[in-house]
Amino acid sequence: MGFLKPHIRRRYAVSLEQAAFFLADLRTVAEIVPGQYQVRLVSKDPKDNPVVACALEGGADFIVTDDRKHLLPLKVIRLAGHRPIQIVSVPSFLRNMR
């Protein structure tokens, strides 16, 4: 399973089997978007722009990330014609969703 990068497995102690089950569950609730949006909102790390574009295209309320360097400092994405998207850490998201 090439989708689970070694540094993620080391950091979160996730087995390949656990990741496979998680992704299978995630696919049952995920909204797949066509990928037609392109944005340039994260100038310090252009590789993060597809994440933001996907969130905008899907009408997401949140981007949940551990990217403390580029995404979390943005806090909120505001773009005309779209509702605001809050950018939060995993612990913050879990704490506020209870």
C-alpha positions, 0 to 999 in steps of 0.5 A: 500500500503505497498511500501510507508514507513511512513518516506517517506510520512512524509518527502515528504508529498506524499499521497498513491494515489499520490504514486500509480500514480507515481509508475504506471507512473514509471512502463511504463518507467522502465526497469526491470532486472532479478536481477542476479548481485551481488556486494559488493561495498558498504561495510558500508551499504551492503543493498545498494549493490542490488541498485548498482547491479540493476543499473549495470545490467540495464546499468544505467547512474545514481543512483539518491538517498538521501543516503548522508551517503553511496551512494552519497559519492561514486560519481561514480561507475566504474567497468570493463565491465560497463560504469560509473554510476554517483551517484547524489542527486534528486535536482542535477539530476533535475537541470542537466536534464533540 
